[in-house]
Amino acid sequence: MPEYCCVSVIVPFYNAEPYLKRCIDVLLKQDFNKSFEIIMVDDASTDNGKNIIKTENSPLITLRSLPSNSGPSAARNIGLKIAKGEYLFFLDADDTISTSTLKTLYSHAKENDYDLVCSDKERIENFQNQRENIFVYPADKTFSNSDITEEIKKRVYDPLYEESLIGIQGKLIKRSIISRNNLSFEEGLRYNEDEIFGWDIITYCKKAKYIRKKLYSYYVHPNVSSAVSEGINRGFAVSNFKLAKDRVQNCFKHRGLSIQETGKLADQMFINHVIGSLISYSRSIILGKVDLKNGKKCRKKLIEDILKDRDISKAIRNYVRSENENQWIPRAITWKFHKLLEFACIIRAKEILRIRRKKREAFDESLGH
């Protein structure tokens, strides 16, 4: 492989045999006439995934393996260490991209030396795009340094805010930002590690661009455990929420906000992550992604830890509830009312599932289905 290329695509995988052929095929079929590499990192899989990759025998592919299952953060960090690209692109093995993704993102990145370029996404569930005709913005959009600051504030105050600049999948990220600032994924995390790293990256971005095209397809697997369910099943510590708080605080401090405003934003995001994890895990229980008995036990333990934590008790005082939220969840945390918090999270999880179904049904009716 050359010592330099335009784009490094990093794909961590663990027991992803059913998806790897599709993933590799779409990468090898990219309509991209610039140099790029594909770094596949096996997180100690026990299936036949590695052999699928080896049979491709493509000079574009580099395969690395971890000696034991260590999580996606450790796998992505291996990719970061060996990547040679001017830009990085993270792809999950069970997702896919358009054949024009790298070409489109890279051409826009080079037009004005952007630090980050992102596109819109499809959300595929049961072979249907749940985000058909839904876009984050009405047109292509550029962000100056101050624009980025204002945009990521929206993510802090609206838990249902559609992902745009925060996150890693489907984005072209200038590698020098990562290497110059010694950024890496938190290897102790198996849930929310991608968003935390996303906050690290956006801290140092000065200009970014959004492309109003669905170039990345995120696949929802209803009967497969999600990252949040796996993370909480393993015993997700409250201290992990504080990692997110620290990253947000560092981000806005670096961007020149006052100590007071930075503190409020960090507390807001801290509570957002706490509430979001409880709702997501409750949704996993409802959908049968986790064993009912064990799921209730794990949720009970997490709620107990949340209600005992002094930092959460302090941060909830600064929390500003959005109009889209269930009012009883932050109240239950404030009052330290375990049963109310559990019940409110179940109600909110069911409500979110209904909202998603209604959006899909409304779209189908508009097509005359």
VOLUMMAR-70659 format. One record per residue (C-alpha): residue number from 1; residue in one letter; y, z negated, x negated. Coordinates in steps of 0.001 Angstrom, whole numbers, always signed. Layout:
VOLUMMAR-70659
<node titor="NUM" fikol="A" v="Y" w="Z" u="X"/>
...
//
This chain:
VOLUMMAR-70659
<node titor="1" fikol="M" v="+0" w="+0" u="+0"/>
<node titor="2" fikol="P" v="+3558" w="+688" u="-1254"/>
<node titor="3" fikol="E" v="+5761" w="-2216" u="-2322"/>
<node titor="4" fikol="Y" v="+8230" w="-1385" u="+458"/>
<node titor="5" fikol="C" v="+8058" w="+24" u="+3970"/>
<node titor="6" fikol="C" v="+10372" w="+256" u="+6941"/>
<node titor="7" fikol="V" v="+8406" w="-1900" u="+9399"/>
<node titor="8" fikol="S" v="+5658" w="-4508" u="+9075"/>
<node titor="9" fikol="V" v="+3700" w="-5091" u="+12292"/>
<node titor="10" fikol="I" v="+2056" w="-8537" u="+12304"/>
<node titor="11" fikol="V" v="-875" w="-9083" u="+14691"/>
<node titor="12" fikol="P" v="-2618" w="-12487" u="+14735"/>
<node titor="13" fikol="F" v="-5911" w="-12578" u="+16605"/>
<node titor="14" fikol="Y" v="-8682" w="-14970" u="+17572"/>
<node titor="15" fikol="N" v="-11788" w="-13814" u="+19457"/>
<node titor="16" fikol="A" v="-9851" w="-10813" u="+20748"/>
<node titor="17" fikol="E" v="-12700" w="-8289" u="+20492"/>
<node titor="18" fikol="P" v="-12133" w="-6794" u="+24006"/>
<node titor="19" fikol="Y" v="-8509" w="-5897" u="+23167"/>
<node titor="20" fikol="L" v="-8496" w="-4960" u="+19473"/>
<node titor="21" fikol="K" v="-9465" w="-1294" u="+19804"/>
<node titor="22" fikol="R" v="-6647" w="-686" u="+22292"/>
<node titor="23" fikol="C" v="-4195" w="-2633" u="+20129"/>
<node titor="24" fikol="I" v="-5042" w="-730" u="+16941"/>
<node titor="25" fikol="D" v="-5127" w="+2647" u="+18676"/>
<node titor="26" fikol="V" v="-1600" w="+2326" u="+20024"/>
<node titor="27" fikol="L" v="-317" w="+1260" u="+16601"/>
<node titor="28" fikol="L" v="-2003" w="+4164" u="+14817"/>
<node titor="29" fikol="K" v="-632" w="+6587" u="+17430"/>
<node titor="30" fikol="Q" v="+3002" w="+5533" u="+16953"/>
<node titor="31" fikol="D" v="+5453" w="+8421" u="+17045"/>
<node titor="32" fikol="F" v="+7154" w="+7056" u="+13936"/>
<node titor="33" fikol="N" v="+7727" w="+9214" u="+10872"/>
<node titor="34" fikol="K" v="+8866" w="+6339" u="+8669"/>
<node titor="35" fikol="S" v="+6643" w="+4122" u="+6530"/>
<node titor="36" fikol="F" v="+5051" w="+1124" u="+8225"/>
<node titor="37" fikol="E" v="+2132" w="-1261" u="+7782"/>
<node titor="38" fikol="I" v="-160" w="-3101" u="+10189"/>
<node titor="39" fikol="I" v="-1103" w="-6640" u="+9127"/>
<node titor="40" fikol="M" v="-4044" w="-7998" u="+11125"/>
<node titor="41" fikol="V" v="-4678" w="-11724" u="+10597"/>
<node titor="42" fikol="D" v="-7970" w="-13145" u="+11835"/>
<node titor="43" fikol="D" v="-7783" w="-16822" u="+12811"/>
<node titor="44" fikol="A" v="-11480" w="-17476" u="+12022"/>
<node titor="45" fikol="S" v="-12847" w="-15526" u="+15002"/>
<node titor="46" fikol="T" v="-16509" w="-15873" u="+15928"/>
<node titor="47" fikol="D" v="-16824" w="-12469" u="+17618"/>
<node titor="48" fikol="N" v="-17069" w="-8918" u="+16237"/>
<node titor="49" fikol="G" v="-13301" w="-8376" u="+15969"/>
<node titor="50" fikol="K" v="-13127" w="-8028" u="+12189"/>
<node titor="51" fikol="N" v="-15760" w="-5283" u="+12168"/>
<node titor="52" fikol="I" v="-13798" w="-3306" u="+14764"/>
<node titor="53" fikol="I" v="-10799" w="-3348" u="+12436"/>
<node titor="54" fikol="K" v="-12863" w="-2455" u="+9361"/>
<node titor="55" fikol="T" v="-14376" w="+589" u="+11050"/>
<node titor="56" fikol="E" v="-10889" w="+2061" u="+11526"/>
<node titor="57" fikol="N" v="-10657" w="+2433" u="+7738"/>
<node titor="58" fikol="S" v="-6930" w="+3195" u="+7944"/>
<node titor="59" fikol="P" v="-4689" w="+2847" u="+4868"/>
<node titor="60" fikol="L" v="-2009" w="+1465" u="+7197"/>
<node titor="61" fikol="I" v="-4108" w="-1606" u="+8048"/>
<node titor="62" fikol="T" v="-4336" w="-4769" u="+5956"/>
<node titor="63" fikol="L" v="-6833" w="-7390" u="+7124"/>
<node titor="64" fikol="R" v="-6525" w="-11055" u="+6203"/>
<node titor="65" fikol="S" v="-8639" w="-13990" u="+7415"/>
<node titor="66" fikol="L" v="-8108" w="-17722" u="+7716"/>
<node titor="67" fikol="P" v="-11058" w="-19917" u="+6621"/>
<node titor="68" fikol="S" v="-10916" w="-22046" u="+9778"/>
<node titor="69" fikol="N" v="-9277" w="-21758" u="+13194"/>
<node titor="70" fikol="S" v="-5689" w="-22895" u="+12564"/>
<node titor="71" fikol="G" v="-3668" w="-21391" u="+15413"/>
<node titor="72" fikol="P" v="-1285" w="-18429" u="+15771"/>
<node titor="73" fikol="S" v="+1443" w="-20057" u="+13658"/>
<node titor="74" fikol="A" v="-761" w="-20222" u="+10569"/>
<node titor="75" fikol="A" v="-1943" w="-16643" u="+11165"/>
<node titor="76" fikol="R" v="+1596" w="-15310" u="+11527"/>
<node titor="77" fikol="N" v="+2689" w="-17176" u="+8391"/>
<node titor="78" fikol="I" v="+18" w="-15302" u="+6422"/>
<node titor="79" fikol="G" v="+1571" w="-12094" u="+7728"/>
<node titor="80" fikol="L" v="+5054" w="-13238" u="+6725"/>
<node titor="81" fikol="K" v="+3923" w="-13950" u="+3157"/>
<node titor="82" fikol="I" v="+2527" w="-10485" u="+2522"/>
<node titor="83" fikol="A" v="+4852" w="-8334" u="+4670"/>
<node titor="84" fikol="K" v="+6762" w="-5631" u="+2790"/>
<node titor="85" fikol="G" v="+8828" w="-4210" u="+5646"/>
<node titor="86" fikol="E" v="+12582" w="-4078" u="+5948"/>
<node titor="87" fikol="Y" v="+11970" w="-5161" u="+9556"/>
<node titor="88" fikol="L" v="+9183" w="-7196" u="+11163"/>
<node titor="89" fikol="F" v="+7541" w="-6637" u="+14538"/>
<node titor="90" fikol="F" v="+5219" w="-9212" u="+16135"/>
<node titor="91" fikol="L" v="+2517" w="-8020" u="+18523"/>
<node titor="92" fikol="D" v="-115" w="-10146" u="+20273"/>
<node titor="93" fikol="A" v="-3584" w="-8608" u="+20091"/>
<node titor="94" fikol="D" v="-4112" w="-8599" u="+23876"/>
<node titor="95" fikol="D" v="-768" w="-6905" u="+24538"/>
<node titor="96" fikol="T" v="+262" w="-3335" u="+23886"/>
<node titor="97" fikol="I" v="+3338" w="-1194" u="+23232"/>
<node titor="98" fikol="S" v="+4598" w="+2297" u="+23958"/>
<node titor="99" fikol="T" v="+3783" w="+4960" u="+21349"/>
<node titor="100" fikol="S" v="+7536" w="+5338" u="+20822"/>
<node titor="101" fikol="T" v="+8284" w="+1627" u="+20335"/>
<node titor="102" fikol="L" v="+8685" w="+1500" u="+16545"/>
<node titor="103" fikol="K" v="+10631" w="+4758" u="+16435"/>
<node titor="104" fikol="T" v="+13027" w="+3686" u="+19198"/>
<node titor="105" fikol="L" v="+13679" w="+164" u="+17909"/>
<node titor="106" fikol="Y" v="+14023" w="+1211" u="+14270"/>
<node titor="107" fikol="S" v="+16432" w="+4082" u="+14990"/>
<node titor="108" fikol="H" v="+18702" w="+1703" u="+16925"/>
<node titor="109" fikol="A" v="+18391" w="-981" u="+14237"/>
<node titor="110" fikol="K" v="+19571" w="+1428" u="+11529"/>
<node titor="111" fikol="E" v="+22461" w="+2881" u="+13537"/>
<node titor="112" fikol="N" v="+24545" w="-262" u="+12974"/>
<node titor="113" fikol="D" v="+22415" w="-2421" u="+10662"/>
<node titor="114" fikol="Y" v="+21409" w="-4804" u="+13463"/>
<node titor="115" fikol="D" v="+19687" w="-8074" u="+12605"/>
<node titor="116" fikol="L" v="+17580" w="-7934" u="+15768"/>
<node titor="117" fikol="V" v="+16744" w="-5221" u="+18284"/>
<node titor="118" fikol="C" v="+14820" w="-5959" u="+21478"/>
<node titor="119" fikol="S" v="+13639" w="-3990" u="+24475"/>
<node titor="120" fikol="D" v="+12536" w="-4847" u="+27965"/>
<node titor="121" fikol="K" v="+8938" w="-5687" u="+28877"/>
<node titor="122" fikol="E" v="+6281" w="-4909" u="+31392"/>
<node titor="123" fikol="R" v="+4336" w="-7872" u="+32785"/>
<node titor="124" fikol="I" v="+885" w="-6586" u="+33646"/>
<node titor="125" fikol="E" v="-1299" w="-8623" u="+35994"/>
<node titor="126" fikol="N" v="-4338" w="-7129" u="+37771"/>
<node titor="127" fikol="F" v="-3331" w="-3686" u="+36467"/>
<node titor="128" fikol="Q" v="+110" w="-3883" u="+38096"/>
<node titor="129" fikol="N" v="+3497" w="-4240" u="+36424"/>
<node titor="130" fikol="Q" v="+5038" w="-7345" u="+38003"/>
<node titor="131" fikol="R" v="+8446" w="-6348" u="+36581"/>
<node titor="132" fikol="E" v="+8586" w="-2804" u="+37913"/>
<node titor="133" fikol="N" v="+12256" w="-1767" u="+38214"/>
<node titor="134" fikol="I" v="+13327" w="-5215" u="+36959"/>
<node titor="135" fikol="F" v="+15414" w="-5292" u="+33787"/>
<node titor="136" fikol="V" v="+17199" w="-8069" u="+31907"/>
<node titor="137" fikol="Y" v="+20441" w="-6040" u="+31767"/>
<node titor="138" fikol="P" v="+21620" w="-2970" u="+33706"/>
<node titor="139" fikol="A" v="+22144" w="-870" u="+30544"/>
<node titor="140" fikol="D" v="+21775" w="-921" u="+26759"/>
<node titor="141" fikol="K" v="+23760" w="-3845" u="+25390"/>
<node titor="142" fikol="T" v="+25130" w="-4843" u="+21991"/>
<node titor="143" fikol="F" v="+25878" w="-8406" u="+20922"/>
<node titor="144" fikol="S" v="+28427" w="-9533" u="+18358"/>
<node titor="145" fikol="N" v="+28047" w="-12916" u="+16681"/>
<node titor="146" fikol="S" v="+30100" w="-14647" u="+19401"/>
<node titor="147" fikol="D" v="+28263" w="-12696" u="+22137"/>
<node titor="148" fikol="I" v="+24948" w="-14016" u="+20808"/>
<node titor="149" fikol="T" v="+26239" w="-17592" u="+21021"/>
<node titor="150" fikol="E" v="+27303" w="-17181" u="+24652"/>
<node titor="151" fikol="E" v="+24070" w="-15405" u="+25583"/>
<node titor="152" fikol="I" v="+21740" w="-18057" u="+24206"/>
<node titor="153" fikol="K" v="+23706" w="-20763" u="+26024"/>
<node titor="154" fikol="K" v="+22471" w="-19122" u="+29245"/>
<node titor="155" fikol="R" v="+18875" w="-19676" u="+28104"/>
<node titor="156" fikol="V" v="+19645" w="-23382" u="+27675"/>
<node titor="157" fikol="Y" v="+21071" w="-23882" u="+31168"/>
<node titor="158" fikol="D" v="+18741" w="-21656" u="+33190"/>
<node titor="159" fikol="P" v="+14990" w="-22346" u="+32816"/>
<node titor="160" fikol="L" v="+14184" w="-19149" u="+34747"/>
<node titor="161" fikol="Y" v="+16414" w="-17037" u="+32527"/>
<node titor="162" fikol="E" v="+14703" w="-13777" u="+31596"/>
<node titor="163" fikol="E" v="+13867" w="-13618" u="+27898"/>
<node titor="164" fikol="S" v="+16195" w="-11396" u="+25913"/>
<node titor="165" fikol="L" v="+17316" w="-12540" u="+22459"/>
<node titor="166" fikol="I" v="+15078" w="-15617" u="+22168"/>
<node titor="167" fikol="G" v="+11390" w="-15152" u="+21373"/>
<node titor="168" fikol="I" v="+9539" w="-12926" u="+18946"/>
<node titor="169" fikol="Q" v="+7153" w="-10513" u="+20682"/>
<node titor="170" fikol="G" v="+8429" w="-6969" u="+21036"/>
<node titor="171" fikol="K" v="+11474" w="-7461" u="+18812"/>
<node titor="172" fikol="L" v="+12411" w="-5791" u="+15558"/>
<node titor="173" fikol="I" v="+13669" w="-8521" u="+13219"/>
<node titor="174" fikol="K" v="+15299" w="-8030" u="+9845"/>
<node titor="175" fikol="R" v="+12915" w="-9585" u="+7310"/>
<node titor="176" fikol="S" v="+15720" w="-10650" u="+4955"/>
<node titor="177" fikol="I" v="+16860" w="-13206" u="+7577"/>
<node titor="178" fikol="I" v="+13448" w="-14865" u="+7359"/>
<node titor="179" fikol="S" v="+13034" w="-14701" u="+3583"/>
<node titor="180" fikol="R" v="+16637" w="-15657" u="+2749"/>
<node titor="181" fikol="N" v="+16496" w="-18761" u="+4950"/>
<node titor="182" fikol="N" v="+12861" w="-19717" u="+4148"/>
<node titor="183" fikol="L" v="+11816" w="-19547" u="+7801"/>
<node titor="184" fikol="S" v="+8219" w="-19989" u="+8912"/>
<node titor="185" fikol="F" v="+6233" w="-20927" u="+12003"/>
<node titor="186" fikol="E" v="+5400" w="-24585" u="+12691"/>
<node titor="187" fikol="E" v="+1677" w="-24657" u="+11921"/>
<node titor="188" fikol="G" v="+1049" w="-27894" u="+13797"/>
<node titor="189" fikol="L" v="+2017" w="-26231" u="+17091"/>
<node titor="190" fikol="R" v="-240" w="-24171" u="+19334"/>
<node titor="191" fikol="Y" v="+2240" w="-23978" u="+22206"/>
<node titor="192" fikol="N" v="+5904" w="-22982" u="+22151"/>
<node titor="193" fikol="E" v="+5708" w="-22114" u="+18455"/>
<node titor="194" fikol="D" v="+7005" w="-18603" u="+19108"/>
<node titor="195" fikol="E" v="+10150" w="-19743" u="+20934"/>
<node titor="196" fikol="I" v="+10897" w="-22372" u="+18275"/>
<node titor="197" fikol="F" v="+10668" w="-19676" u="+15604"/>
<node titor="198" fikol="G" v="+12827" w="-17475" u="+17820"/>
<node titor="199" fikol="W" v="+15558" w="-20130" u="+17743"/>
<node titor="200" fikol="D" v="+15273" w="-20230" u="+13946"/>
<node titor="201" fikol="I" v="+15804" w="-16474" u="+13767"/>
<node titor="202" fikol="I" v="+18698" w="-16262" u="+16235"/>
<node titor="203" fikol="T" v="+20475" w="-19007" u="+14266"/>
<node titor="204" fikol="Y" v="+21199" w="-16482" u="+11520"/>
<node titor="205" fikol="C" v="+21623" w="-13264" u="+13542"/>
<node titor="206" fikol="K" v="+25150" w="-11882" u="+13574"/>
<node titor="207" fikol="K" v="+24597" w="-8726" u="+15579"/>
<node titor="208" fikol="A" v="+21848" w="-7648" u="+17928"/>
<node titor="209" fikol="K" v="+21032" w="-4934" u="+20444"/>
<node titor="210" fikol="Y" v="+19046" w="-4674" u="+23687"/>
<node titor="211" fikol="I" v="+17399" w="-1379" u="+24700"/>
<node titor="212" fikol="R" v="+16864" w="-882" u="+28431"/>
<node titor="213" fikol="K" v="+13371" w="+520" u="+28090"/>
<node titor="214" fikol="K" v="+10049" w="-1175" u="+28715"/>
<node titor="215" fikol="L" v="+8518" w="-731" u="+25287"/>
<node titor="216" fikol="Y" v="+6281" w="-3834" u="+25258"/>
<node titor="217" fikol="S" v="+3531" w="-4655" u="+27755"/>
<node titor="218" fikol="Y" v="+2652" w="-8324" u="+28155"/>
<node titor="219" fikol="Y" v="-728" w="-8882" u="+29809"/>
<node titor="220" fikol="V" v="-1414" w="-11847" u="+32084"/>
<node titor="221" fikol="H" v="-5053" w="-12912" u="+32222"/>
<node titor="222" fikol="P" v="-5415" w="-15087" u="+35346"/>
<node titor="223" fikol="N" v="-8781" w="-16585" u="+34383"/>
<node titor="224" fikol="V" v="-8015" w="-17242" u="+30720"/>
<node titor="225" fikol="S" v="-6479" w="-20444" u="+29371"/>
<node titor="226" fikol="S" v="-2795" w="-20071" u="+28479"/>
<node titor="227" fikol="A" v="-1082" w="-21415" u="+25364"/>
<node titor="228" fikol="V" v="+419" w="-24310" u="+27306"/>
<node titor="229" fikol="S" v="-2932" w="-25339" u="+28781"/>
<node titor="230" fikol="E" v="-4661" w="-25124" u="+25396"/>
<node titor="231" fikol="G" v="-1856" w="-27050" u="+23733"/>
<node titor="232" fikol="I" v="-1794" w="-29878" u="+26270"/>
<node titor="233" fikol="N" v="-5602" w="-30026" u="+26412"/>
<node titor="234" fikol="R" v="-5552" w="-30709" u="+22674"/>
<node titor="235" fikol="G" v="-3135" w="-33603" u="+23187"/>
<node titor="236" fikol="F" v="+405" w="-32231" u="+23033"/>
<node titor="237" fikol="A" v="+2639" w="-34909" u="+21532"/>
<node titor="238" fikol="V" v="+6135" w="-35577" u="+22900"/>
<node titor="239" fikol="S" v="+7378" w="-35270" u="+19320"/>
<node titor="240" fikol="N" v="+6687" w="-31530" u="+19580"/>
<node titor="241" fikol="F" v="+9421" w="-31235" u="+22229"/>
<node titor="242" fikol="K" v="+11777" w="-32806" u="+19712"/>
<node titor="243" fikol="L" v="+11078" w="-29980" u="+17274"/>
<node titor="244" fikol="A" v="+12553" w="-27583" u="+19841"/>
<node titor="245" fikol="K" v="+15534" w="-29889" u="+20306"/>
<node titor="246" fikol="D" v="+16156" w="-30005" u="+16552"/>
<node titor="247" fikol="R" v="+16002" w="-26210" u="+16272"/>
<node titor="248" fikol="V" v="+18465" w="-25712" u="+19128"/>
<node titor="249" fikol="Q" v="+20807" w="-28318" u="+17651"/>
<node titor="250" fikol="N" v="+20671" w="-26655" u="+14244"/>
<node titor="251" fikol="C" v="+21261" w="-23238" u="+15808"/>
<node titor="252" fikol="F" v="+24467" w="-24154" u="+17635"/>
<node titor="253" fikol="K" v="+25710" w="-26299" u="+14755"/>
<node titor="254" fikol="H" v="+25292" w="-23310" u="+12416"/>
<node titor="255" fikol="R" v="+27161" w="-21180" u="+14946"/>
<node titor="256" fikol="G" v="+30193" w="-23422" u="+14699"/>
<node titor="257" fikol="L" v="+30076" w="-25386" u="+17940"/>
<node titor="258" fikol="S" v="+31416" w="-28921" u="+18041"/>
<node titor="259" fikol="I" v="+29106" w="-31877" u="+17466"/>
<node titor="260" fikol="Q" v="+29585" w="-32965" u="+21081"/>
<node titor="261" fikol="E" v="+28742" w="-29577" u="+22622"/>
<node titor="262" fikol="T" v="+25849" w="-29062" u="+20210"/>
<node titor="263" fikol="G" v="+24389" w="-32417" u="+21241"/>
<node titor="264" fikol="K" v="+24645" w="-31595" u="+24947"/>
<node titor="265" fikol="L" v="+22993" w="-28200" u="+24479"/>
<node titor="266" fikol="A" v="+20178" w="-29730" u="+22427"/>
<node titor="267" fikol="D" v="+19540" w="-32426" u="+25046"/>
<node titor="268" fikol="Q" v="+19573" w="-29798" u="+27797"/>
<node titor="269" fikol="M" v="+16987" w="-27660" u="+26014"/>
<node titor="270" fikol="F" v="+14927" w="-30750" u="+25175"/>
<node titor="271" fikol="I" v="+14563" w="-31638" u="+28858"/>
<node titor="272" fikol="N" v="+14031" w="-27974" u="+29778"/>
<node titor="273" fikol="H" v="+10991" w="-27862" u="+27501"/>
<node titor="274" fikol="V" v="+9644" w="-31133" u="+28887"/>
<node titor="275" fikol="I" v="+9979" w="-29987" u="+32505"/>
<node titor="276" fikol="G" v="+8796" w="-26466" u="+31746"/>
<node titor="277" fikol="S" v="+5591" w="-27672" u="+30117"/>
<node titor="278" fikol="L" v="+4732" w="-29927" u="+33065"/>
<node titor="279" fikol="I" v="+5287" w="-27112" u="+35569"/>
<node titor="280" fikol="S" v="+3369" w="-24563" u="+33480"/>
<node titor="281" fikol="Y" v="+435" w="-26912" u="+33040"/>
<node titor="282" fikol="S" v="+440" w="-27729" u="+36757"/>
<node titor="283" fikol="R" v="+344" w="-23984" u="+37433"/>
<node titor="284" fikol="S" v="-2652" w="-23649" u="+35089"/>
<node titor="285" fikol="I" v="-4459" w="-26380" u="+37036"/>
<node titor="286" fikol="I" v="-3728" w="-24643" u="+40363"/>
<node titor="287" fikol="L" v="-4945" w="-21281" u="+39012"/>
<node titor="288" fikol="G" v="-8141" w="-22839" u="+37657"/>
<node titor="289" fikol="K" v="-7308" w="-22091" u="+34029"/>
<node titor="290" fikol="V" v="-8240" w="-25659" u="+33125"/>
<node titor="291" fikol="D" v="-10919" w="-27963" u="+34453"/>
<node titor="292" fikol="L" v="-9467" w="-29842" u="+37438"/>
<node titor="293" fikol="K" v="-10628" w="-33324" u="+36428"/>
<node titor="294" fikol="N" v="-9705" w="-32977" u="+32777"/>
<node titor="295" fikol="G" v="-6450" w="-31219" u="+33673"/>
<node titor="296" fikol="K" v="-5273" w="-34060" u="+35868"/>
<node titor="297" fikol="K" v="-6207" w="-36533" u="+33131"/>
<node titor="298" fikol="C" v="-4243" w="-34614" u="+30467"/>
<node titor="299" fikol="R" v="-1224" w="-34222" u="+32754"/>
<node titor="300" fikol="K" v="-1267" w="-37933" u="+33556"/>
<node titor="301" fikol="K" v="-1290" w="-38797" u="+29848"/>
<node titor="302" fikol="L" v="+1584" w="-36406" u="+29110"/>
<node titor="303" fikol="I" v="+3676" w="-37807" u="+31981"/>
<node titor="304" fikol="E" v="+3057" w="-41359" u="+30748"/>
<node titor="305" fikol="D" v="+4229" w="-40387" u="+27254"/>
<node titor="306" fikol="I" v="+7296" w="-38608" u="+28656"/>
<node titor="307" fikol="L" v="+8368" w="-41554" u="+30799"/>
<node titor="308" fikol="K" v="+7957" w="-44007" u="+27903"/>
<node titor="309" fikol="D" v="+9964" w="-41967" u="+25401"/>
<node titor="310" fikol="R" v="+13434" w="-43342" u="+24628"/>
<node titor="311" fikol="D" v="+14856" w="-40003" u="+23450"/>
<node titor="312" fikol="I" v="+13881" w="-38369" u="+26743"/>
<node titor="313" fikol="S" v="+15423" w="-41267" u="+28704"/>
<node titor="314" fikol="K" v="+18647" w="-40742" u="+26756"/>
<node titor="315" fikol="A" v="+18684" w="-36937" u="+27008"/>
<node titor="316" fikol="I" v="+18041" w="-36869" u="+30767"/>
<node titor="317" fikol="R" v="+21438" w="-38505" u="+31298"/>
<node titor="318" fikol="N" v="+23134" w="-35354" u="+29977"/>
<node titor="319" fikol="Y" v="+20858" w="-32949" u="+31842"/>
<node titor="320" fikol="V" v="+22545" w="-30430" u="+34143"/>
<node titor="321" fikol="R" v="+20171" w="-29160" u="+36809"/>
<node titor="322" fikol="S" v="+20451" w="-25483" u="+37695"/>
<node titor="323" fikol="E" v="+20570" w="-24410" u="+41346"/>
<node titor="324" fikol="N" v="+17148" w="-22782" u="+40922"/>
<node titor="325" fikol="E" v="+15394" w="-26030" u="+40019"/>
<node titor="326" fikol="N" v="+13529" w="-28691" u="+41949"/>
<node titor="327" fikol="Q" v="+15979" w="-31616" u="+42168"/>
<node titor="328" fikol="W" v="+13243" w="-34263" u="+42240"/>
<node titor="329" fikol="I" v="+11778" w="-33539" u="+38802"/>
<node titor="330" fikol="P" v="+14763" w="-34742" u="+36719"/>
<node titor="331" fikol="R" v="+15291" w="-37593" u="+39187"/>
<node titor="332" fikol="A" v="+11683" w="-38718" u="+38757"/>
<node titor="333" fikol="I" v="+12114" w="-38706" u="+34968"/>
<node titor="334" fikol="T" v="+15333" w="-40728" u="+35291"/>
<node titor="335" fikol="W" v="+13699" w="-43226" u="+37638"/>
<node titor="336" fikol="K" v="+10433" w="-43274" u="+35601"/>
<node titor="337" fikol="F" v="+8514" w="-42595" u="+38813"/>
<node titor="338" fikol="H" v="+5134" w="-41198" u="+37709"/>
<node titor="339" fikol="K" v="+3724" w="-40163" u="+41105"/>
<node titor="340" fikol="L" v="+6940" w="-38469" u="+42201"/>
<node titor="341" fikol="L" v="+7133" w="-36507" u="+38942"/>
<node titor="342" fikol="E" v="+3538" w="-35356" u="+39270"/>
<node titor="343" fikol="F" v="+3975" w="-34348" u="+42915"/>
<node titor="344" fikol="A" v="+7300" w="-32553" u="+42295"/>
<node titor="345" fikol="C" v="+5792" w="-30529" u="+39430"/>
<node titor="346" fikol="I" v="+2882" w="-29425" u="+41632"/>
<node titor="347" fikol="I" v="+5294" w="-28363" u="+44386"/>
<node titor="348" fikol="R" v="+7444" w="-26446" u="+41885"/>
<node titor="349" fikol="A" v="+4416" w="-24742" u="+40327"/>
<node titor="350" fikol="K" v="+3255" w="-23542" u="+43757"/>
<node titor="351" fikol="E" v="+6781" w="-22372" u="+44562"/>
<node titor="352" fikol="I" v="+6960" w="-20273" u="+41383"/>
<node titor="353" fikol="L" v="+3621" w="-18665" u="+42204"/>
<node titor="354" fikol="R" v="+4918" w="-17804" u="+45698"/>
<node titor="355" fikol="I" v="+8127" w="-16319" u="+44255"/>
<node titor="356" fikol="R" v="+6126" w="-14055" u="+41946"/>
<node titor="357" fikol="R" v="+3859" w="-12917" u="+44774"/>
<node titor="358" fikol="K" v="+6819" w="-12172" u="+47059"/>
<node titor="359" fikol="K" v="+8496" w="-10074" u="+44360"/>
<node titor="360" fikol="R" v="+5330" w="-8048" u="+43983"/>
<node titor="361" fikol="E" v="+4872" w="-7661" u="+47754"/>
<node titor="362" fikol="A" v="+8506" w="-6638" u="+48210"/>
<node titor="363" fikol="F" v="+8132" w="-3969" u="+45555"/>
<node titor="364" fikol="D" v="+4895" w="-2657" u="+47084"/>
<node titor="365" fikol="E" v="+6584" w="-2416" u="+50499"/>
<node titor="366" fikol="S" v="+9473" w="-479" u="+48970"/>
<node titor="367" fikol="L" v="+6893" w="+2075" u="+47781"/>
<node titor="368" fikol="G" v="+5236" w="+2170" u="+51189"/>
<node titor="369" fikol="H" v="+2037" w="+470" u="+49930"/>
//
